[in-house]
């Protein structure tokens, strides 16, 4: 299995109503650079099965280059799933998914 496949499998585990960070995905799959997770999310060909909109920055911010419609679409997708925000950031205290769950 290649690195992107491992990332996609990890991200597919994030349930509706939760998000995780690029860094947590990287740690979970055993890579040192969270940017690789970002590259994988940008290259995701199956967003229906790999919910890349559920991956945010370590502060709960959106991907500036969200590949499937931009920041507004990413936020709208999260809102539809019941994600709460504090200003422009996801409320990580309420919605952060950790892979130990």
N, C-alpha and C positions, 0 to 999 in steps of 0.2 A: 504494500500500500504506500502511495506517495504522501507527501506532507499535505498537499491540498485535500486529498481524500480524507485524511485524518481530521483535518480542520472541519470539513463539511459534516463528517459524522458527529463531531463534538457539537457543532452549532445546531444540528438537527435535534439534539437533545433538549434544547432550551424550550420550555413550555410557554404557551401563550400566557401573557400577563407578567412575564419576566424578561429581563435583559441580562447580558453579561458583557464583560469588557474584552477588548482585543488582548490585553495582557493575561487575563484569566484563561482565555482559549489557548493562547500560546503556551502558558504554563501546563495546562492540562494535556496538550499533545506533545510536550517536551521539546519545544523550540525556544530559543532565546530572544527572538525579535518579533514583537507584536505586529510590526509592519507587514510581516509575511501573512498574518491573518487578514490584514486589510487588503493585501493583494488578492488573496483567495476570495474574499467577499466580493471584491470588484469583478472578479472573473467568474463568479457563480452563474452557472447556466440554468439552474433549477431553483429559483427563489421560492417556489411553492413548497419544495421539500427541504430546502436549506434556508431557514428564515434569517437571512443576513441583516434584515432590519432590526433584529434583536441584539445586535452587537454594537456597543457604543464605546466612547472613550472612558478612561478611568474616572472622569468627573461626571459621566452621564451625558456627555455631549454627542451630537450627531456627526456622522461622517460627512466631511465637506464635499466629498466626491461621490455621494451615494449613487450607485450606478443605475438605480431603477426609478429615477424621477427626481432626485435631489432631496435636499433637507426637508422640504415641506412634505413630500410623500413619505419619507421615513417617519416623521413625527405623526402624520395621519395614521399610518399603519399601526404604530404603537398605541395611539389614542383609541383606535378601534378595539384593541386588545385590553383596554382598561388601565393602561400605564398612566401613572400620575407624574406630574412635572412640578419642579420648583423653578419658576422662570422658564428658561429654555433648556433646562437639564432634567433628565430622568431622575425621579426620586429613588436613588439607589438603596436607601435604607429600607424602602418598601418593596422594591422590585428586583433586587440583585439576585441572580441565580448563581449558585456555586455548584460545581460539578460533584460535590459530595452529597448533594440532596438526593 
